[in-house]
């Protein structure tokens, strides 16, 4: 922090200094720049081989940039990872299925720095895709199912198929079906975007007891696979003439991890402060 040292002579003082010699110079330290505030509202968006970080701007006249701190083991040691000139950052140095922990600080031109951001932000990137077209199992059985672990279209009765679709001519609608008895599915309702559903739901409630659900455009479905991983499908288009449905999809490869697009800024599950943090700049990309 920038300091101004004012040398005050004895003639200027209106109070007595105890324990000082008559010829001593005395110093009063005055801060001319207030401590920068830590960034607030930090949250992440999961992507494929990437993590997107966002936070609210800090109003600070001496702002130089923000510093990104990262941790890869969930402990209390955060290392300086990079800097950002704006209130967002994309971490491309990640691998799908691995969990990363983040914090952000405000950094000034005089090397003054805030504390770490309050939000406890962690993220596990996972593969995703769009334009997945599955066909009615009654007319195109070899292209009706999807295997999340292999990211591949499968026949509806293939051993590793997680879900498949079929068309009911009587009801004039498509249905999403489980590929195994140990797979569960749940309809999360209409969503405006793929990223609206951030976490898999509580594993004890809401799952289809019959193993199938009606397919509705704009709805997002959560799949709890037989491998104890979580995935989601969002219906983007249903073609009733040609007998297929298009989906966006994502699969969390980390076993038992319910994160599909975690957020920390408005979810109390993640709003907890780090108890004791060690900040190490030497191991980061930039100091």
C-alpha positions, 0 to 999 in steps of 0.5 A, a space after each residue: 500500500 502506498 504510504 506518505 510519510 510526513 516529517 513533523 518538527 517539534 514546533 508543528 506538534 500540538 501533542 507531546 511525544 513520550 520517550 523521544 529525544 529532543 532531536 528525533 524526527 517523528 513520523 505519522 503514517 497516512 494512507 492516501 489510497 484506501 484498501 481495494 475491495 475484494 471482487 464480489 459475486 464470483 461464479 463459474 460456468 462449466 464448459 468442455 475443457 474450459 472454465 469461465 469465471 465472472 465477477 462484479 466490477 470493483 470501483 477503485 481508482 487505482 485499479 491495475 487488473 484483477 488477479 486469478 488464484 487457483 487451487 487444484 486439491 481443495 486445500 488452503 494453498 491458492 497460487 497466483 495463476 493469471 491476471 485479467 483486465 476485465 471482470 471475466 476470465 476463461 481458464 483453458 488450462 483445465 482437463 475434463 473430469 478434474 476439479 479446480 478451485 478459484 478466487 479473485 483479488 483486486 490489484 492496484 498500480 502501487 502493488 496494493 491487493 485485496 483479500 481473496 474473493 469471498 465466494 467458494 468457487 469450484 468447477 469440474 469441466 466436462 464434455 458437451 455437444 449440440 446437434 445430437 440427433 436420435 431417431 425413433 427406435 421403431 424405424 431407425 433402431 441403430 441410431 436411436 440411443 446414446 452412450 454418454 461415456 463414449 459420446 456415441 450414438 448406439 442402437 437402442 438395445 446396445 449394452 452401453 446405451 444410456 438412453 434412447 427415444 421412440 415415437 408413439 404414433 397413437 399419442 403422436 409424441 416422442 418418449 425418452 427411455 432409459 437404456 438400463 434398469 440401473 439408469 434414472 431420468 428426470 424432467 427438469 421442465 422448460 429451460 430458456 438455455 442449456 446452462 439453466 440447470 446447474 446441478 443434478 437434483 437430489 438423488 432421492 426424489 423426482 426420478 421417473 419410476 417407469 423409466 420413460 418421459 415424454 419429450 417436450 421441446 425446450 425441456 431439459 432432462 437429467 440422466 443418472 447413469 448406471 456408472 454413477 455419473 450425471 448427464 443432461 439433455 436439452 431438446 432443441 428440436 423435434 421432427 415429427 415428419 422424419 422421426 428424430 429429435 435433436 438435443 444439446 448434451 453434457 456429461 460429468 465424467 467425474 463419478 458421483 459429481 453432480 456438477 453440470 454447470 456449477 455456480 457460486 454467486 447465488 447458491 448457498 451451497 457454495 457460499 462459504 468463506 475459506 477458513 485459512 488461506 495461503 496465497 503464493 505468487 511464485 508458482 503462478 503465471 504472472 506476478 
